[in-house]
Every structure is written in structure tokens, then in C-alpha cells.
Amino acid sequence: MRCLEFQQQINDFLDDRLTIGQAGDFMEHADSCHECMEELELRYMIRVGILEQNRDDREMSYDYSQQLNRILERTRKDLRVRYLCRIVKYSVSTMAFWAALALILVQMRVWLIG
């Protein structure tokens, strides 16, 4: 992913509107590009600052970096879980295929011999 694509997807990421593939590419680029990560942090701070503008000072949390890191960690965890689910799905499908094939071969052998 290029920096321009990353920056175009920041709002979609913050609104949780990226597909799994897009989120994976987004996170990979965020982890590898310091400038884009800074841009993400800045845009997140602006967005949250605007949303919290009308709140009571006691309710406001100014640790935007930590909030963003929690979002990023949650996204990483979701991606890992979905990746593992995909692996399990393909593994079960593969085992079911081989089991069905073995069953067919055993049944054919019974028919031919018996």
C-alpha cells in the first residue's frame, strides 16, 4: 500500500468501514511507515477533539495516543482471529474432502470385491 492510499483510508479505518483485506493492508502499512502513523495519530486527535468539544472537562480523556493504540491493538487482534478462523475453515474443509474421498474408495472396493 502506498502512503496516499493509506491516507485516503484513514477515515474509513476510524469509522470501521474497511474490509478485512483493506484493514490488513492498512495495519501493515501503519506498522511500517512512521509518517503515515503520525498522520493517523494527528487525524485521530483532531476527530476525537472535535467530538469531545462539547463534553464536560471531567469526562474528557486527553490520552489520544493510548486510545488510538487500543483501537489498533483491537484491529490487530480481530485480524489474527479472522486469519486463524480462515485456517481452521480450510483445514476442516480439506479433512472433510479427504475423508469423503477415502469413504468413496472404501465403498468402491466393497462393491468390487463383494
Residue pairs with C-beta under 8 A, 6 or more apart in sequence:
1 25
1 26
1 28
1 29
3 29
3 33
3 35
3 36
5 29
6 26
6 29
6 30
6 33
6 36
6 39
6 40
7 36
7 39
9 18
9 22
9 26
10 39
10 40
10 43
11 43
12 18
12 22
13 23
13 26
13 40
13 75
14 43
14 44
14 47
14 71
18 26
20 79
20 82
23 75
23 78
23 79
24 79
27 72
27 75
27 76
27 79
29 36
30 36
30 37
30 40
30 72
31 37
40 68
41 64
41 65
41 68
44 64
44 67
44 68
44 71
45 64
48 64
48 67
49 64
52 59
52 60
52 61
61 67
